[in-house]
Amino acid sequence: MSGLPTDGADLVSTALSIKSPIIAINSLSTDTEASEQKGIANLLIGLFGAIRNPTAHSPKIVWTMPEQDAIDMFALVSFLHRKLDSAVRR
């Protein structure tokens, strides 16, 4: 979507930056819209840190996640995915 060769927090920080965004979830024409862009970026970075990185970077014989945590995670991923689906490349 962004064409950037990075991943994780670096990818999100660069792609959704306020000063020179590659991807914009709105027109970024007001402080409120800029705050929304920052918030989505922070949620994505948090998702990487809390869910993706621990599962991808540490060996696990058994990885258990409570069912309710998995449901909540999928809801957050769905919300973020929908925001990115409607985003535009700048």
PDB file of N, CA, C and O in Angstrom:
ATOM      1  N   MET A   1       0.819  -1.189   0.000  1.00  0.00           N
ATOM      2  CA  MET A   1       0.000   0.000   0.000  1.00  0.00           C
ATOM      3  C   MET A   1       0.867   1.259   0.000  1.00  0.00           C
ATOM      4  O   MET A   1       0.590   2.208  -0.734  1.00  0.00           O
ATOM      5  N   SER A   2       1.916   1.265   0.825  1.00  0.00           N
ATOM      6  CA  SER A   2       2.771   2.460   0.889  1.00  0.00           C
ATOM      7  C   SER A   2       3.947   2.378  -0.070  1.00  0.00           C
ATOM      8  O   SER A   2       4.480   3.403  -0.496  1.00  0.00           O
ATOM      9  N   GLY A   3       4.352   1.159  -0.410  1.00  0.00           N
ATOM     10  CA  GLY A   3       5.536   0.983  -1.241  1.00  0.00           C
ATOM     11  C   GLY A   3       6.835   1.077  -0.466  1.00  0.00           C
ATOM     12  O   GLY A   3       7.912   0.990  -1.056  1.00  0.00           O
ATOM     13  N   LEU A   4       6.754   1.254   0.843  1.00  0.00           N
ATOM     14  CA  LEU A   4       7.964   1.367   1.662  1.00  0.00           C
ATOM     15  C   LEU A   4       8.558  -0.011   1.942  1.00  0.00           C
ATOM     16  O   LEU A   4       7.817  -0.984   2.077  1.00  0.00           O
ATOM     17  N   PRO A   5       9.888  -0.107   2.031  1.00  0.00           N
ATOM     18  CA  PRO A   5      10.529  -1.398   2.262  1.00  0.00           C
ATOM     19  C   PRO A   5      10.634  -1.772   3.745  1.00  0.00           C
ATOM     20  O   PRO A   5      11.236  -2.795   4.071  1.00  0.00           O
ATOM     21  N   THR A   6      10.070  -0.977   4.637  1.00  0.00           N
ATOM     22  CA  THR A   6      10.177  -1.233   6.070  1.00  0.00           C
ATOM     23  C   THR A   6       8.942  -1.948   6.591  1.00  0.00           C
ATOM     24  O   THR A   6       8.010  -2.229   5.838  1.00  0.00           O
ATOM     25  N   ASP A   7       8.943  -2.238   7.881  1.00  0.00           N
ATOM     26  CA  ASP A   7       7.757  -2.821   8.497  1.00  0.00           C
ATOM     27  C   ASP A   7       7.629  -2.315   9.927  1.00  0.00           C
ATOM     28  O   ASP A   7       8.462  -1.542  10.400  1.00  0.00           O
ATOM     29  N   GLY A   8       6.592  -2.752  10.600  1.00  0.00           N
ATOM     30  CA  GLY A   8       6.394  -2.403  11.994  1.00  0.00           C
ATOM     31  C   GLY A   8       6.236  -0.913  12.235  1.00  0.00           C
ATOM     32  O   GLY A   8       5.671  -0.187  11.416  1.00  0.00           O
ATOM     33  N   ALA A   9       6.751  -0.473  13.384  1.00  0.00           N
ATOM     34  CA  ALA A   9       6.606   0.924  13.794  1.00  0.00           C
ATOM     35  C   ALA A   9       7.250   1.887  12.800  1.00  0.00           C
ATOM     36  O   ALA A   9       6.716   2.969  12.555  1.00  0.00           O
ATOM     37  N   ASP A  10       8.390   1.509  12.227  1.00  0.00           N
ATOM     38  CA  ASP A  10       9.043   2.383  11.241  1.00  0.00           C
ATOM     39  C   ASP A  10       8.145   2.614  10.027  1.00  0.00           C
ATOM     40  O   ASP A  10       8.025   3.737   9.537  1.00  0.00           O
ATOM     41  N   LEU A  11       7.529   1.562   9.556  1.00  0.00           N
ATOM     42  CA  LEU A  11       6.620   1.673   8.413  1.00  0.00           C
ATOM     43  C   LEU A  11       5.457   2.608   8.731  1.00  0.00           C
ATOM     44  O   LEU A  11       5.156   3.524   7.966  1.00  0.00           O
ATOM     45  N   VAL A  12       4.814   2.370   9.855  1.00  0.00           N
ATOM     46  CA  VAL A  12       3.655   3.182  10.225  1.00  0.00           C
ATOM     47  C   VAL A  12       4.053   4.638  10.424  1.00  0.00           C
ATOM     48  O   VAL A  12       3.375   5.540   9.932  1.00  0.00           O
ATOM     49  N   SER A  13       5.147   4.875  11.143  1.00  0.00           N
ATOM     50  CA  SER A  13       5.585   6.249  11.415  1.00  0.00           C
ATOM     51  C   SER A  13       5.869   7.018  10.133  1.00  0.00           C
ATOM     52  O   SER A  13       5.544   8.201  10.032  1.00  0.00           O
ATOM     53  N   THR A  14       6.469   6.356   9.163  1.00  0.00           N
ATOM     54  CA  THR A  14       6.783   7.019   7.898  1.00  0.00           C
ATOM     55  C   THR A  14       5.538   7.175   7.028  1.00  0.00           C
ATOM     56  O   THR A  14       5.266   8.257   6.508  1.00  0.00           O
ATOM     57  N   ALA A  15       4.792   6.096   6.877  1.00  0.00           N
ATOM     58  CA  ALA A  15       3.636   6.121   5.972  1.00  0.00           C
ATOM     59  C   ALA A  15       2.531   7.057   6.453  1.00  0.00           C
ATOM     60  O   ALA A  15       1.875   7.706   5.638  1.00  0.00           O
ATOM     61  N   LEU A  16       2.318   7.135   7.757  1.00  0.00           N
ATOM     62  CA  LEU A  16       1.218   7.935   8.288  1.00  0.00           C
ATOM     63  C   LEU A  16       1.686   9.215   8.974  1.00  0.00           C
ATOM     64  O   LEU A  16       0.956   9.791   9.781  1.00  0.00           O
ATOM     65  N   SER A  17       2.895   9.660   8.658  1.00  0.00           N
ATOM     66  CA  SER A  17       3.396  10.886   9.287  1.00  0.00           C
ATOM     67  C   SER A  17       2.477  12.059   8.955  1.00  0.00           C
ATOM     68  O   SER A  17       1.791  12.058   7.933  1.00  0.00           O
ATOM     69  N   ILE A  18       2.475  13.033   9.815  1.00  0.00           N
ATOM     70  CA  ILE A  18       1.633  14.209   9.588  1.00  0.00           C
ATOM     71  C   ILE A  18       2.297  15.177   8.616  1.00  0.00           C
ATOM     72  O   ILE A  18       1.622  15.772   7.776  1.00  0.00           O
ATOM     73  N   LYS A  19       3.608  15.339   8.723  1.00  0.00           N
ATOM     74  CA  LYS A  19       4.318  16.328   7.900  1.00  0.00           C
ATOM     75  C   LYS A  19       4.380  15.944   6.427  1.00  0.00           C
ATOM     76  O   LYS A  19       4.170  16.788   5.555  1.00  0.00           O
ATOM     77  N   SER A  20       4.664  14.685   6.148  1.00  0.00           N
ATOM     78  CA  SER A  20       4.729  14.245   4.747  1.00  0.00           C
ATOM     79  C   SER A  20       4.193  12.821   4.632  1.00  0.00           C
ATOM     80  O   SER A  20       4.958  11.885   4.402  1.00  0.00           O
ATOM     81  N   PRO A  21       2.881  12.655   4.791  1.00  0.00           N
ATOM     82  CA  PRO A  21       2.303  11.311   4.763  1.00  0.00           C
ATOM     83  C   PRO A  21       2.309  10.692   3.371  1.00  0.00           C
ATOM     84  O   PRO A  21       2.113  11.375   2.365  1.00  0.00           O
ATOM     85  N   ILE A  22       2.531   9.413   3.339  1.00  0.00           N
ATOM     86  CA  ILE A  22       2.378   8.655   2.098  1.00  0.00           C
ATOM     87  C   ILE A  22       0.931   8.179   2.004  1.00  0.00           C
ATOM     88  O   ILE A  22       0.362   8.074   0.918  1.00  0.00           O
ATOM     89  N   ILE A  23       0.355   7.896   3.161  1.00  0.00           N
ATOM     90  CA  ILE A  23      -1.028   7.439   3.246  1.00  0.00           C
ATOM     91  C   ILE A  23      -1.778   8.378   4.188  1.00  0.00           C
ATOM     92  O   ILE A  23      -1.298   8.686   5.280  1.00  0.00           O
ATOM     93  N   ALA A  24      -2.946   8.826   3.763  1.00  0.00           N
ATOM     94  CA  ALA A  24      -3.768   9.693   4.607  1.00  0.00           C
ATOM     95  C   ALA A  24      -5.138   9.060   4.793  1.00  0.00           C
ATOM     96  O   ALA A  24      -5.774   8.643   3.825  1.00  0.00           O
ATOM     97  N   ILE A  25      -5.587   8.990   6.032  1.00  0.00           N
ATOM     98  CA  ILE A  25      -6.906   8.415   6.294  1.00  0.00           C
ATOM     99  C   ILE A  25      -8.013   9.455   6.180  1.00  0.00           C
ATOM    100  O   ILE A  25      -9.198   9.128   6.238  1.00  0.00           O
ATOM    101  N   ASN A  26      -7.609  10.712   6.019  1.00  0.00           N
ATOM    102  CA  ASN A  26      -8.563  11.802   5.825  1.00  0.00           C
ATOM    103  C   ASN A  26      -7.825  12.936   5.105  1.00  0.00           C
ATOM    104  O   ASN A  26      -6.702  12.738   4.643  1.00  0.00           O
ATOM    105  N   SER A  27      -8.427  14.097   5.007  1.00  0.00           N
ATOM    106  CA  SER A  27      -7.793  15.190   4.255  1.00  0.00           C
ATOM    107  C   SER A  27      -6.686  15.898   5.027  1.00  0.00           C
ATOM    108  O   SER A  27      -5.939  16.685   4.446  1.00  0.00           O
ATOM    109  N   LEU A  28      -6.569  15.633   6.318  1.00  0.00           N
ATOM    110  CA  LEU A  28      -5.545  16.253   7.175  1.00  0.00           C
ATOM    111  C   LEU A  28      -5.612  17.777   7.143  1.00  0.00           C
ATOM    112  O   LEU A  28      -4.598  18.451   7.322  1.00  0.00           O
ATOM    113  N   SER A  29      -6.797  18.314   6.915  1.00  0.00           N
ATOM    114  CA  SER A  29      -6.922  19.765   6.775  1.00  0.00           C
ATOM    115  C   SER A  29      -7.266  20.483   8.077  1.00  0.00           C
ATOM    116  O   SER A  29      -7.269  21.713   8.118  1.00  0.00           O
ATOM    117  N   THR A  30      -7.555  19.736   9.133  1.00  0.00           N
ATOM    118  CA  THR A  30      -7.845  20.357  10.429  1.00  0.00           C
ATOM    119  C   THR A  30      -7.011  19.679  11.511  1.00  0.00           C
ATOM    120  O   THR A  30      -6.455  18.601  11.303  1.00  0.00           O
ATOM    121  N   ASP A  31      -6.936  20.326  12.660  1.00  0.00           N
ATOM    122  CA  ASP A  31      -6.233  19.715  13.793  1.00  0.00           C
ATOM    123  C   ASP A  31      -6.886  18.396  14.196  1.00  0.00           C
ATOM    124  O   ASP A  31      -6.199  17.446  14.569  1.00  0.00           O
ATOM    125  N   THR A  32      -8.202  18.343  14.121  1.00  0.00           N
ATOM    126  CA  THR A  32      -8.929  17.120  14.468  1.00  0.00           C
ATOM    127  C   THR A  32      -8.562  15.983  13.524  1.00  0.00           C
ATOM    128  O   THR A  32      -8.343  14.858  13.971  1.00  0.00           O
ATOM    129  N   GLU A  33      -8.492  16.261  12.230  1.00  0.00           N
ATOM    130  CA  GLU A  33      -8.122  15.225  11.266  1.00  0.00           C
ATOM    131  C   GLU A  33      -6.677  14.790  11.459  1.00  0.00           C
ATOM    132  O   GLU A  33      -6.373  13.604  11.335  1.00  0.00           O
ATOM    133  N   ALA A  34      -5.785  15.722  11.759  1.00  0.00           N
ATOM    134  CA  ALA A  34      -4.393  15.362  12.037  1.00  0.00           C
ATOM    135  C   ALA A  34      -4.317  14.491  13.288  1.00  0.00           C
ATOM    136  O   ALA A  34      -3.533  13.542  13.335  1.00  0.00           O
ATOM    137  N   SER A  35      -5.122  14.805  14.297  1.00  0.00           N
ATOM    138  CA  SER A  35      -5.155  13.993  15.517  1.00  0.00           C
ATOM    139  C   SER A  35      -5.665  12.587  15.231  1.00  0.00           C
ATOM    140  O   SER A  35      -5.164  11.612  15.790  1.00  0.00           O
ATOM    141  N   GLU A  36      -6.662  12.487  14.359  1.00  0.00           N
ATOM    142  CA  GLU A  36      -7.176  11.164  13.990  1.00  0.00           C
ATOM    143  C   GLU A  36      -6.085  10.357  13.289  1.00  0.00           C
ATOM    144  O   GLU A  36      -5.915   9.172  13.575  1.00  0.00           O
ATOM    145  N   GLN A  37      -5.353  10.977  12.387  1.00  0.00           N
ATOM    146  CA  GLN A  37      -4.262  10.299  11.679  1.00  0.00           C
ATOM    147  C   GLN A  37      -3.221   9.805  12.690  1.00  0.00           C
ATOM    148  O   GLN A  37      -2.776   8.659  12.619  1.00  0.00           O
ATOM    149  N   LYS A  38      -2.838  10.671  13.625  1.00  0.00           N
ATOM    150  CA  LYS A  38      -1.868  10.278  14.660  1.00  0.00           C
ATOM    151  C   LYS A  38      -2.407   9.134  15.506  1.00  0.00           C
ATOM    152  O   LYS A  38      -1.677   8.201  15.839  1.00  0.00           O
ATOM    153  N   GLY A  39      -3.690   9.210  15.851  1.00  0.00           N
ATOM    154  CA  GLY A  39      -4.295   8.162  16.668  1.00  0.00           C
ATOM    155  C   GLY A  39      -4.298   6.811  15.978  1.00  0.00           C
ATOM    156  O   GLY A  39      -3.998   5.792  16.601  1.00  0.00           O
ATOM    157  N   ILE A  40      -4.634   6.795  14.700  1.00  0.00           N
ATOM    158  CA  ILE A  40      -4.616   5.538  13.943  1.00  0.00           C
ATOM    159  C   ILE A  40      -3.189   4.999  13.880  1.00  0.00           C
ATOM    160  O   ILE A  40      -2.970   3.800  14.050  1.00  0.00           O
ATOM    161  N   ALA A  41      -2.221   5.876  13.636  1.00  0.00           N
ATOM    162  CA  ALA A  41      -0.818   5.449  13.610  1.00  0.00           C
ATOM    163  C   ALA A  41      -0.420   4.864  14.960  1.00  0.00           C
ATOM    164  O   ALA A  41       0.237   3.825  15.013  1.00  0.00           O
ATOM    165  N   ASN A  42      -0.809   5.515  16.046  1.00  0.00           N
ATOM    166  CA  ASN A  42      -0.461   5.013  17.376  1.00  0.00           C
ATOM    167  C   ASN A  42      -1.118   3.670  17.673  1.00  0.00           C
ATOM    168  O   ASN A  42      -0.499   2.798  18.283  1.00  0.00           O
ATOM    169  N   LEU A  43      -2.363   3.497  17.247  1.00  0.00           N
ATOM    170  CA  LEU A  43      -3.022   2.205  17.430  1.00  0.00           C
ATOM    171  C   LEU A  43      -2.299   1.103  16.656  1.00  0.00           C
ATOM    172  O   LEU A  43      -2.103   0.004  17.174  1.00  0.00           O
ATOM    173  N   LEU A  44      -1.904   1.396  15.421  1.00  0.00           N
ATOM    174  CA  LEU A  44      -1.176   0.408  14.624  1.00  0.00           C
ATOM    175  C   LEU A  44       0.160   0.054  15.272  1.00  0.00           C
ATOM    176  O   LEU A  44       0.522  -1.120  15.353  1.00  0.00           O
ATOM    177  N   ILE A  45       0.889   1.064  15.732  1.00  0.00           N
ATOM    178  CA  ILE A  45       2.173   0.814  16.386  1.00  0.00           C
ATOM    179  C   ILE A  45       1.954  -0.005  17.660  1.00  0.00           C
ATOM    180  O   ILE A  45       2.719  -0.926  17.946  1.00  0.00           O
ATOM    181  N   GLY A  46       0.922   0.325  18.416  1.00  0.00           N
ATOM    182  CA  GLY A  46       0.606  -0.441  19.619  1.00  0.00           C
ATOM    183  C   GLY A  46       0.242  -1.879  19.310  1.00  0.00           C
ATOM    184  O   GLY A  46       0.628  -2.793  20.039  1.00  0.00           O
ATOM    185  N   LEU A  47      -0.498  -2.081  18.233  1.00  0.00           N
ATOM    186  CA  LEU A  47      -0.867  -3.437  17.829  1.00  0.00           C
ATOM    187  C   LEU A  47       0.373  -4.251  17.476  1.00  0.00           C
ATOM    188  O   LEU A  47       0.491  -5.415  17.860  1.00  0.00           O
ATOM    189  N   PHE A  48       1.299  -3.631  16.743  1.00  0.00           N
ATOM    190  CA  PHE A  48       2.551  -4.324  16.434  1.00  0.00           C
ATOM    191  C   PHE A  48       3.293  -4.684  17.712  1.00  0.00           C
ATOM    192  O   PHE A  48       3.755  -5.815  17.863  1.00  0.00           O
ATOM    193  N   GLY A  49       3.411  -3.730  18.634  1.00  0.00           N
ATOM    194  CA  GLY A  49       4.167  -3.961  19.854  1.00  0.00           C
ATOM    195  C   GLY A  49       3.530  -4.977  20.781  1.00  0.00           C
ATOM    196  O   GLY A  49       4.227  -5.782  21.398  1.00  0.00           O
ATOM    197  N   ALA A  50       2.218  -4.945  20.883  1.00  0.00           N
ATOM    198  CA  ALA A  50       1.530  -5.803  21.843  1.00  0.00           C
ATOM    199  C   ALA A  50       1.183  -7.188  21.309  1.00  0.00           C
ATOM    200  O   ALA A  50       1.156  -8.154  22.072  1.00  0.00           O
ATOM    201  N   ILE A  51       0.923  -7.295  20.033  1.00  0.00           N
ATOM    202  CA  ILE A  51       0.459  -8.572  19.468  1.00  0.00           C
ATOM    203  C   ILE A  51       1.455  -9.169  18.484  1.00  0.00           C
ATOM    204  O   ILE A  51       1.909 -10.298  18.671  1.00  0.00           O
ATOM    205  N   ARG A  52       1.795  -8.435  17.452  1.00  0.00           N
ATOM    206  CA  ARG A  52       2.630  -9.005  16.393  1.00  0.00           C
ATOM    207  C   ARG A  52       4.040  -9.322  16.864  1.00  0.00           C
ATOM    208  O   ARG A  52       4.510 -10.445  16.678  1.00  0.00           O
ATOM    209  N   ASN A  53       4.724  -8.360  17.471  1.00  0.00           N
ATOM    210  CA  ASN A  53       6.120  -8.574  17.844  1.00  0.00           C
ATOM    211  C   ASN A  53       6.316  -9.723  18.830  1.00  0.00           C
ATOM    212  O   ASN A  53       7.199 -10.553  18.611  1.00  0.00           O
ATOM    213  N   PRO A  54       5.533  -9.808  19.904  1.00  0.00           N
ATOM    214  CA  PRO A  54       5.738 -10.935  20.819  1.00  0.00           C
ATOM    215  C   PRO A  54       5.520 -12.291  20.157  1.00  0.00           C
ATOM    216  O   PRO A  54       6.205 -13.258  20.488  1.00  0.00           O
ATOM    217  N   THR A  55       4.577 -12.370  19.230  1.00  0.00           N
ATOM    218  CA  THR A  55       4.327 -13.663  18.595  1.00  0.00           C
ATOM    219  C   THR A  55       5.341 -13.972  17.511  1.00  0.00           C
ATOM    220  O   THR A  55       5.615 -15.141  17.239  1.00  0.00           O
ATOM    221  N   ALA A  56       5.899 -12.951  16.891  1.00  0.00           N
ATOM    222  CA  ALA A  56       6.832 -13.170  15.781  1.00  0.00           C
ATOM    223  C   ALA A  56       8.281 -13.298  16.230  1.00  0.00           C
ATOM    224  O   ALA A  56       9.090 -13.906  15.529  1.00  0.00           O
ATOM    225  N   HIS A  57       8.623 -12.735  17.385  1.00  0.00           N
ATOM    226  CA  HIS A  57      10.029 -12.644  17.754  1.00  0.00           C
ATOM    227  C   HIS A  57      10.439 -13.474  18.961  1.00  0.00           C
ATOM    228  O   HIS A  57      11.582 -13.375  19.410  1.00  0.00           O
ATOM    229  N   SER A  58       9.560 -14.269  19.485  1.00  0.00           N
ATOM    230  CA  SER A  58       9.979 -15.127  20.589  1.00  0.00           C
ATOM    231  C   SER A  58       9.493 -16.546  20.336  1.00  0.00           C
ATOM    232  O   SER A  58       8.367 -16.760  19.888  1.00  0.00           O
ATOM    233  N   PRO A  59      10.362 -17.514  20.629  1.00  0.00           N
ATOM    234  CA  PRO A  59       9.975 -18.900  20.381  1.00  0.00           C
ATOM    235  C   PRO A  59       8.833 -19.312  21.311  1.00  0.00           C
ATOM    236  O   PRO A  59       8.801 -18.944  22.485  1.00  0.00           O
ATOM    237  N   LYS A  60       7.926 -20.060  20.773  1.00  0.00           N
ATOM    238  CA  LYS A  60       6.801 -20.519  21.575  1.00  0.00           C
ATOM    239  C   LYS A  60       6.519 -21.982  21.253  1.00  0.00           C
ATOM    240  O   LYS A  60       6.392 -22.372  20.093  1.00  0.00           O
ATOM    241  N   ILE A  61       6.427 -22.760  22.288  1.00  0.00           N
ATOM    242  CA  ILE A  61       5.971 -24.135  22.103  1.00  0.00           C
ATOM    243  C   ILE A  61       4.446 -24.126  22.136  1.00  0.00           C
ATOM    244  O   ILE A  61       3.780 -24.761  21.319  1.00  0.00           O
ATOM    245  N   VAL A  62       3.928 -23.399  23.090  1.00  0.00           N
ATOM    246  CA  VAL A  62       2.485 -23.227  23.196  1.00  0.00           C
ATOM    247  C   VAL A  62       2.226 -21.746  23.428  1.00  0.00           C
ATOM    248  O   VAL A  62       2.769 -21.153  24.360  1.00  0.00           O
ATOM    249  N   TRP A  63       1.414 -21.165  22.597  1.00  0.00           N
ATOM    250  CA  TRP A  63       1.062 -19.763  22.785  1.00  0.00           C
ATOM    251  C   TRP A  63      -0.429 -19.708  23.012  1.00  0.00           C
ATOM    252  O   TRP A  63      -1.226 -20.016  22.125  1.00  0.00           O
ATOM    253  N   THR A  64      -0.785 -19.317  24.194  1.00  0.00           N
ATOM    254  CA  THR A  64      -2.204 -19.260  24.507  1.00  0.00           C
ATOM    255  C   THR A  64      -2.655 -17.815  24.577  1.00  0.00           C
ATOM    256  O   THR A  64      -1.981 -16.951  25.137  1.00  0.00           O
ATOM    257  N   MET A  65      -3.785 -17.587  24.006  1.00  0.00           N
ATOM    258  CA  MET A  65      -4.420 -16.281  24.093  1.00  0.00           C
ATOM    259  C   MET A  65      -5.854 -16.545  24.514  1.00  0.00           C
ATOM    260  O   MET A  65      -6.552 -17.344  23.890  1.00  0.00           O
ATOM    261  N   PRO A  66      -6.287 -15.887  25.554  1.00  0.00           N
ATOM    262  CA  PRO A  66      -7.687 -16.070  25.946  1.00  0.00           C
ATOM    263  C   PRO A  66      -8.626 -15.709  24.797  1.00  0.00           C
ATOM    264  O   PRO A  66      -8.350 -14.798  24.017  1.00  0.00           O
ATOM    265  N   GLU A  67      -9.715 -16.423  24.708  1.00  0.00           N
ATOM    266  CA  GLU A  67     -10.660 -16.212  23.614  1.00  0.00           C
ATOM    267  C   GLU A  67     -11.119 -14.761  23.530  1.00  0.00           C
ATOM    268  O   GLU A  67     -11.187 -14.199  22.437  1.00  0.00           O
ATOM    269  N   GLN A  68     -11.432 -14.150  24.661  1.00  0.00           N
ATOM    270  CA  GLN A  68     -11.912 -12.768  24.637  1.00  0.00           C
ATOM    271  C   GLN A  68     -10.838 -11.822  24.118  1.00  0.00           C
ATOM    272  O   GLN A  68     -11.155 -10.865  23.411  1.00  0.00           O
ATOM    273  N   ASP A  69      -9.564 -12.068  24.457  1.00  0.00           N
ATOM    274  CA  ASP A  69      -8.471 -11.243  23.932  1.00  0.00           C
ATOM    275  C   ASP A  69      -8.387 -11.368  22.415  1.00  0.00           C
ATOM    276  O   ASP A  69      -8.185 -10.376  21.714  1.00  0.00           O
ATOM    277  N   ALA A  70      -8.544 -12.595  21.910  1.00  0.00           N
ATOM    278  CA  ALA A  70      -8.494 -12.810  20.460  1.00  0.00           C
ATOM    279  C   ALA A  70      -9.648 -12.086  19.764  1.00  0.00           C
ATOM    280  O   ALA A  70      -9.454 -11.478  18.712  1.00  0.00           O
ATOM    281  N   ILE A  71     -10.831 -12.149  20.342  1.00  0.00           N
ATOM    282  CA  ILE A  71     -11.986 -11.458  19.761  1.00  0.00           C
ATOM    283  C   ILE A  71     -11.752  -9.951  19.750  1.00  0.00           C
ATOM    284  O   ILE A  71     -12.020  -9.283  18.752  1.00  0.00           O
ATOM    285  N   ASP A  72     -11.251  -9.420  20.861  1.00  0.00           N
ATOM    286  CA  ASP A  72     -10.965  -7.985  20.932  1.00  0.00           C
ATOM    287  C   ASP A  72      -9.900  -7.580  19.920  1.00  0.00           C
ATOM    288  O   ASP A  72     -10.005  -6.532  19.282  1.00  0.00           O
ATOM    289  N   MET A  73      -8.879  -8.415  19.778  1.00  0.00           N
ATOM    290  CA  MET A  73      -7.813  -8.128  18.821  1.00  0.00           C
ATOM    291  C   MET A  73      -8.369  -8.090  17.395  1.00  0.00           C
ATOM    292  O   MET A  73      -8.035  -7.193  16.621  1.00  0.00           O
ATOM    293  N   PHE A  74      -9.208  -9.054  17.052  1.00  0.00           N
ATOM    294  CA  PHE A  74      -9.793  -9.073  15.713  1.00  0.00           C
ATOM    295  C   PHE A  74     -10.675  -7.850  15.470  1.00  0.00           C
ATOM    296  O   PHE A  74     -10.708  -7.324  14.358  1.00  0.00           O
ATOM    297  N   ALA A  75     -11.383  -7.397  16.492  1.00  0.00           N
ATOM    298  CA  ALA A  75     -12.203  -6.191  16.344  1.00  0.00           C
ATOM    299  C   ALA A  75     -11.315  -4.981  16.055  1.00  0.00           C
ATOM    300  O   ALA A  75     -11.639  -4.168  15.189  1.00  0.00           O
ATOM    301  N   LEU A  76     -10.197  -4.856  16.777  1.00  0.00           N
ATOM    302  CA  LEU A  76      -9.280  -3.740  16.546  1.00  0.00           C
ATOM    303  C   LEU A  76      -8.660  -3.824  15.154  1.00  0.00           C
ATOM    304  O   LEU A  76      -8.570  -2.819  14.449  1.00  0.00           O
ATOM    305  N   VAL A  77      -8.238  -5.009  14.764  1.00  0.00           N
ATOM    306  CA  VAL A  77      -7.652  -5.190  13.432  1.00  0.00           C
ATOM    307  C   VAL A  77      -8.680  -4.839  12.357  1.00  0.00           C
ATOM    308  O   VAL A  77      -8.336  -4.199  11.363  1.00  0.00           O
ATOM    309  N   SER A  78      -9.925  -5.246  12.543  1.00  0.00           N
ATOM    310  CA  SER A  78     -10.977  -4.938  11.578  1.00  0.00           C
ATOM    311  C   SER A  78     -11.182  -3.429  11.450  1.00  0.00           C
ATOM    312  O   SER A  78     -11.303  -2.910  10.340  1.00  0.00           O
ATOM    313  N   PHE A  79     -11.220  -2.733  12.570  1.00  0.00           N
ATOM    314  CA  PHE A  79     -11.378  -1.277  12.566  1.00  0.00           C
ATOM    315  C   PHE A  79     -10.229  -0.609  11.820  1.00  0.00           C
ATOM    316  O   PHE A  79     -10.452   0.244  10.961  1.00  0.00           O
ATOM    317  N   LEU A  80      -8.997  -1.001  12.152  1.00  0.00           N
ATOM    318  CA  LEU A  80      -7.827  -0.395  11.512  1.00  0.00           C
ATOM    319  C   LEU A  80      -7.784  -0.720  10.020  1.00  0.00           C
ATOM    320  O   LEU A  80      -7.442   0.136   9.204  1.00  0.00           O
ATOM    321  N   HIS A  81      -8.126  -1.942   9.671  1.00  0.00           N
ATOM    322  CA  HIS A  81      -8.133  -2.347   8.259  1.00  0.00           C
ATOM    323  C   HIS A  81      -9.142  -1.522   7.471  1.00  0.00           C
ATOM    324  O   HIS A  81      -8.860  -1.096   6.351  1.00  0.00           O
ATOM    325  N   ARG A  82     -10.309  -1.299   8.049  1.00  0.00           N
ATOM    326  CA  ARG A  82     -11.336  -0.494   7.379  1.00  0.00           C
ATOM    327  C   ARG A  82     -10.849   0.939   7.170  1.00  0.00           C
ATOM    328  O   ARG A  82     -11.097   1.530   6.119  1.00  0.00           O
ATOM    329  N   LYS A  83     -10.161   1.497   8.162  1.00  0.00           N
ATOM    330  CA  LYS A  83      -9.603   2.850   8.020  1.00  0.00           C
ATOM    331  C   LYS A  83      -8.574   2.885   6.891  1.00  0.00           C
ATOM    332  O   LYS A  83      -8.558   3.817   6.087  1.00  0.00           O
ATOM    333  N   LEU A  84      -7.724   1.874   6.836  1.00  0.00           N
ATOM    334  CA  LEU A  84      -6.704   1.829   5.784  1.00  0.00           C
ATOM    335  C   LEU A  84      -7.322   1.574   4.414  1.00  0.00           C
ATOM    336  O   LEU A  84      -6.838   2.096   3.410  1.00  0.00           O
ATOM    337  N   ASP A  85      -8.386   0.777   4.365  1.00  0.00           N
ATOM    338  CA  ASP A  85      -9.067   0.529   3.086  1.00  0.00           C
ATOM    339  C   ASP A  85      -9.600   1.817   2.464  1.00  0.00           C
ATOM    340  O   ASP A  85      -9.625   1.955   1.241  1.00  0.00           O
ATOM    341  N   SER A  86     -10.024   2.751   3.299  1.00  0.00           N
ATOM    342  CA  SER A  86     -10.578   3.997   2.763  1.00  0.00           C
ATOM    343  C   SER A  86      -9.532   5.112   2.676  1.00  0.00           C
ATOM    344  O   SER A  86      -9.850   6.228   2.265  1.00  0.00           O
ATOM    345  N   ALA A  87      -8.303   4.817   3.057  1.00  0.00           N
ATOM    346  CA  ALA A  87      -7.232   5.821   3.002  1.00  0.00           C
ATOM    347  C   ALA A  87      -6.810   6.072   1.559  1.00  0.00           C
ATOM    348  O   ALA A  87      -7.081   5.272   0.663  1.00  0.00           O
ATOM    349  N   VAL A  88      -6.142   7.200   1.359  1.00  0.00           N
ATOM    350  CA  VAL A  88      -5.643   7.531   0.027  1.00  0.00           C
ATOM    351  C   VAL A  88      -4.132   7.690   0.065  1.00  0.00           C
ATOM    352  O   VAL A  88      -3.550   8.103   1.067  1.00  0.00           O
ATOM    353  N   ARG A  89      -3.525   7.352  -1.044  1.00  0.00           N
ATOM    354  CA  ARG A  89      -2.091   7.539  -1.204  1.00  0.00           C
ATOM    355  C   ARG A  89      -1.849   8.969  -1.643  1.00  0.00           C
ATOM    356  O   ARG A  89      -2.544   9.480  -2.521  1.00  0.00           O
ATOM    357  N   ARG A  90      -0.870   9.615  -1.039  1.00  0.00           N
ATOM    358  CA  ARG A  90      -0.615  11.028  -1.366  1.00  0.00           C
ATOM    359  C   ARG A  90       0.639  11.175  -2.178  1.00  0.00           C
ATOM    360  O   ARG A  90       1.011  12.290  -2.543  1.00  0.00           O
TER     361      ARG A  90
END
